[in-house]
Amino acid sequence: MANTGYSLGIYIGMICDLTSYVNYRPAIEAPTGEQLPGVIDIEFTDSSVVNLFKYKSGQDLTKDFDSLGLDSATLDSQQTCLRNLFLNDMVDNRNSPQC
């Protein structure tokens, strides 16, 4: 699925879609007549997380995500970001053999 241009995957049962974030990186623009302050960090998603969704799209990324070695504060913020900004749906196992 990574070759299709989509960047989505499953993390702890959540289907997250980072396609827009990957294809159209975040940008900011100052209001007319104003200037932006010096250096502004607009990358709110850790690059290792983005790369997981970009290069392993269509897979369950839970084990890979949890083994990235992110500190607990970063891990929490990335999980919150996935849930609040990129959550598309939840995995439905009702008709699977595991149910």
N, C-alpha and C positions, 0 to 999 in steps of 0.2 A: 504494500500500500504506500510505502514511502516514495515510490516512483510515480505515484499518481498526483503528487502535489498536495495531498492532504497530510496534516500533522495531527493525528488523533490517536488516543490510546486509552487503556483502562488502568486506573489507579484505585485500589481498594474498592472495586466495584463501581467506580464512577467513570463514565465515558466522557473524557475531556477532549475538546477540540481546540487546538492551538493554531489552526491553519491561518487565520487572519493575522495573528501575532507574528508568526514565522514569515509569512509572505509580505506583510506590510508593517514593518517595524514601527514601534511607537515614535511619535514625533510631537514636538510642541511648537507653538507659534505665538509670538508676542502680539498683543493687541496693536491695532494701527497706531503708529506714532510712538510706540514704546519699544524698548529693547529688553531682551532676555538678560538675566544676570549671568555672570561668568559661566562656570561649568555646571551643567545640570545632568544628573544621572537619570536617564529615562528608561533604562532597562530594569524593570521591576521583577522579571522572572530570571532566575539563575540560568546561565548559559548551559550548564550541564543538564538541567531539566528540559530546556528547549531542545537540545540535541537529542535527548531520548525520544521525545515526541516526533522530532523531524526524521530521524534515521531508523527508528523502530516503530513507525506508525502502524496502527492496526493490531497491535499486540497488547497483552497484559504486561504493563510496565512496573507493577508493584515491586517485585524483587529487585529489578534494576534501580528503581527510584530509591528504595530503602538502602541500597548498597552504594549510593553516591558518596557517602561520607560527609554529608552536610551536618553542620552543628545543629543542635536542637532548636535554636531560635530561627535559623534559616529554614530548617525543615518545616517548622510550624508555619512560617510565613508563606512558604511555597505551597503547602497543603491548603492553606486558607485562600491563596490566590487561585489555585486550581478550582476549588469548590465555588468561589464567589464569581470568578470571571470566565472560566472555561468549561464549567460543567454543562454537558449537553444532555445527558440522560444517565440512568442507572442500569447496570446489567440485570437482565431478567432471566432467572434460572428456573422459572416455574415449569417449563416443558422440557427441561434437560434431564438426562439420566441421573444426575447427582441429586435431584430433588426426590 
